[in-house]
Structure formats: structure tokens, C-alpha cells
Amino acid sequence: MVRNAVLTVLEAVCLLAVLYGVALVYVPAALILGGALGVVAAEQKLARPPAAHRKEPGS
């Protein structure tokens, strides 16, 4: 669970760095790219199956 959260934060930081770099050159392109990446991120979260709860041994 923690590993998944760390990877999600790392992914977000990397994408923000890319958007910042693009914005330094051309702001409208960064806005379009940010919107497209937001849609991809939302689709990725919706496509994941819900986490299954494991039963403890002896329960």
C-alpha cells in the first residue's frame, strides 16, 4: 500500500516537472499536455480493480 502511494507521488512529481519544462517554452502547450495527462491519470485510476481484502490466517 505504501509502495503504491510512493510510486503515485513519484509519478506526479515527474509529470509536474515535465509540464513545468514545457511551460517554460510555450504555456498553451503545457495546458493542453496537462489536460491530456489528467485524462490519462483519471482513466488509469478508474481501470484499476478495487483492492481485495485478505483474510488473516486463523480467522
N, C-alpha and C positions, 0 to 999 in steps of 0.2 A: 504494500500500500504506500509506504513512504517512498519506495523507489519510483513508483509511478508518478507520484506528486513531484519528485525532484526532476524527473525527465520532462514533465509537463512545464515546469518553471524554466528549465534549461531551453526547451523549445521556444517558449515565449520570448525569452531574453534574446535568443539568436534571431528570431523573426523581427523583433524590435530594432536590433542592430542593423539588419538589412534594410528595413524601412527608413531608418534614420539616414543611412548612407544614400539611399535613392532620393530622399527628400533634400539632401544637400545639393543634389544636381538638379532635380526637377520635382517640385512639390505635387503637381497634379498626378504624375505617375506614381508617386508614393501613396496618394489617396486611393487610386484605382487598385494598386497592388495590395494595399491594406484591406480593402473591401473584399477582394478575391480571396485573400488568405483567411479572412474572418469567416467567409462562407465555407471554405475547406475545413477549418477547425471545427465549426459547428456540425458539419456533416460527419466528421471523424468521431466526435463525441456521441452523436446520435447512433452511429453504426456499431458502437461497442455494445456487446451484450452486458446485461446487469451482472454485477459481481455475485457469485454464488457463495452462500454461507456454508462453511464446513462444519460438520458435526464433530464435537470433541470426542475422542475415544473414551468409552466408558459412560457416555451419556445416554 
